[in-house]
Amino acid sequence: MSQEDIMQIKVDKYRVGIIGLRHVMEEMAKDCAEKPDGEVQTELLKRLSRKNYIPDRGKESYGKAFLREFKKFLGKPYDEDISQELDIKVLGPGCTQCDRLERELMEVMAEMNLATDIEHVTDINEMRGYGVMGTPALIVNGKVMSVGRVPPRKKITEWLREVQH
């Protein structure tokens, strides 16, 4: 199994590695794109349960997370999980600007005493799900804050303060 076979997604407030998610989404894209959400969610759970342990009490949460990722994959609107935790993503292939944005974020978060993960998304298909056409891009709690540049530290601080309240 290669590294590309495992995709990290957020299930409730946890990051979980899912084996074969991209493959299943590619298989289902043509036939299930227009089916009702409940039907798609059930099928995603069924297929992904073959290679992943999904606890019975977590099936609903996993199903919602799988459906959200499937909609992102298709470029359709989706409901992002609203949690109290800050969800920060840097989108980009790992270039110097992307790395600089990630460093700036870490420094601002340290100054503000914020404890949360920064996810660096390098997969082009996952980036498409956010509808951005440039990198680096900054996503905070599912909202695109910046595309194509590293924003000034003052602006990053302002955005993080806004989402805290």
Secondary structure as UniProt FT lines:
FT   HELIX           3..5
FT   STRAND          6..11
FT   TURN            12..13
FT   STRAND          14..19
FT   HELIX           21..32
FT   TURN            33..34
FT   HELIX           37..48
FT   TURN            49..51
FT   HELIX           56..58
FT   HELIX           59..74
FT   STRAND          88..91
FT   HELIX           96..112
FT   STRAND          118..121
FT   HELIX           124..128
FT   TURN            129..131
FT   STRAND          137..140
FT   TURN            141..142
FT   STRAND          143..147
FT   HELIX           153..164
//
